[in-house]
Amino acid sequence: MPAKNKTTGQPLAGAALLKETCRRIRAARSYWDAHNNRACRGERDKAMALYESMSAAEREKVPQALRVWLRYRSEKYFGEHRTQPGRGRE
């Protein structure tokens, strides 16, 4: 039997949003370090969606190392200019 999802359906706000965003970025970085690109891409996309829903003041509370990785370094590898996974090799 799968684990029960404990989400209430309400969007995150305040400290909970900050905590979840940082958690997702750290998870994406750990997947990146483990060379698990598919999982990294999924976590990065979720983290980016949360990050973009934050106000400018809330974004400043995210540690700089996480912000830099999310916005710049990961964009280099997962940006729109890159070939999407699953296409190419045949």
Residue pairs with C-beta under 8 A, 6 or more apart in sequence:
11 53
12 20
12 50
17 50
17 53
17 54
17 58
18 54
18 58
18 61
18 62
20 50
21 47
21 50
21 51
21 54
21 62
22 62
22 63
22 66
24 43
24 44
24 46
24 47
24 50
25 43
25 44
25 47
25 51
25 62
25 66
25 69
25 70
26 66
27 43
27 47
28 40
28 43
28 44
28 47
28 70
28 74
29 66
29 69
31 37
31 39
31 40
31 43
32 40
32 74
37 85
38 85
40 74
40 78
41 78
41 85
44 70
44 74
44 78
47 70
48 70
51 59
51 62
51 70
54 62
59 67
